[in-house]
Amino acid sequence: KGGGPIRGSWPRDDRALASAERKELQERLTRAGFDTGGVDGRIGPNTVSALRAYQSAVGMIPDGYASMAVLRRLR
């Protein structure tokens, strides 16, 4: 809508979490006190909400994105 170009590089080393990693993320969030509504490996609204709350609590940008960086931090 008339704005300037997007500046920044594409996150080439970022990948989507595998099913087992999504389940691990949900388990770890729940154990840390952030309720995901269950562990099913699907990143739905409850998981995104829990993820945002966790990110805010630890000083990360609360974007709700289930990334390897978040999973590594939870580990």
ROKE-887909 format. One line per 4 residues: number of its first residue (from 1); their letters; for each residue x, y, z of C-alpha. Coordinates in Angstrom, 3 decimals, always signed. Example, Ala and Ser with C-alpha at 12.3 -4.5 7.8 and 13.67 -1.06 7.14 Angstrom:
<recs>
1) as) +12.300:-4.500:+7.800 | +13.670:-1.060:+7.140
</recs>
This chain:
<recs>
1) kggg) +0.000:+0.000:+0.000 | +2.718:+2.403:-0.946 | +5.191:+1.459:+1.775 | +8.855:+0.937:+1.173
5) pirg) +10.437:-2.424:+0.406 | +10.725:-5.074:+3.068 | +14.184:-4.975:+4.570 | +15.793:-8.029:+6.025
9) swpr) +17.102:-11.358:+4.969 | +15.058:-14.522:+4.687 | +15.635:-16.823:+7.698 | +17.207:-19.629:+5.687
13) ddra) +18.228:-21.684:+8.725 | +14.703:-21.641:+10.188 | +12.521:-24.674:+9.486 | +9.125:-25.893:+10.582
17) lasa) +9.104:-28.179:+13.604 | +8.545:-31.885:+12.975 | +5.539:-33.548:+14.612 | +7.615:-34.994:+17.466
21) erke) +9.188:-31.581:+18.074 | +5.768:-29.891:+18.182 | +4.637:-32.427:+20.780 | +7.816:-31.873:+22.778
25) lqer) +7.233:-28.110:+22.620 | +3.691:-28.555:+23.958 | +4.875:-30.890:+26.726 | +7.636:-28.518:+27.796
29) ltra) +5.357:-25.467:+27.714 | +2.805:-27.294:+29.856 | +5.479:-28.424:+32.339 | +6.699:-24.830:+32.542
33) gfdt) +3.192:-23.710:+33.547 | +1.868:-22.544:+30.178 | -1.233:-24.606:+29.356 | -1.427:-25.660:+25.710
37) ggvd) -4.756:-27.438:+26.101 | -3.172:-30.838:+25.524 | -0.369:-32.471:+23.589 | -1.416:-33.359:+20.066
41) grig) +1.380:-31.946:+17.903 | -0.908:-29.335:+16.368 | -0.077:-25.675:+16.865 | -3.572:-24.302:+17.419
45) pntv) -4.822:-21.220:+19.271 | -4.212:-22.675:+22.762 | -0.604:-23.528:+21.944 | -0.022:-20.139:+20.309
49) salr) -1.444:-18.419:+23.398 | +0.765:-20.485:+25.718 | +3.740:-19.835:+23.471 | +3.160:-16.070:+23.512
53) ayqs) +2.838:-16.079:+27.292 | +6.105:-18.030:+27.603 | +7.907:-15.762:+25.151 | +6.771:-12.684:+27.085
57) avgm) +7.839:-14.244:+30.389 | +11.383:-14.930:+29.180 | +11.896:-11.673:+27.297 | +11.448:-12.981:+23.766
61) ipdg) +9.320:-11.272:+21.125 | +5.836:-12.738:+21.781 | +5.028:-13.676:+18.199 | +3.576:-17.105:+19.008
65) yasm) +5.759:-18.755:+16.376 | +6.757:-22.313:+17.247 | +10.420:-22.295:+16.290 | +13.530:-24.310:+17.057
69) avlr) +14.832:-21.303:+18.998 | +11.879:-21.511:+21.403 | +12.181:-25.286:+21.723 | +15.931:-25.001:+22.419
73) rlr) +15.245:-22.405:+25.107 | +12.624:-24.652:+26.739 | +15.100:-27.538:+26.766
</recs>
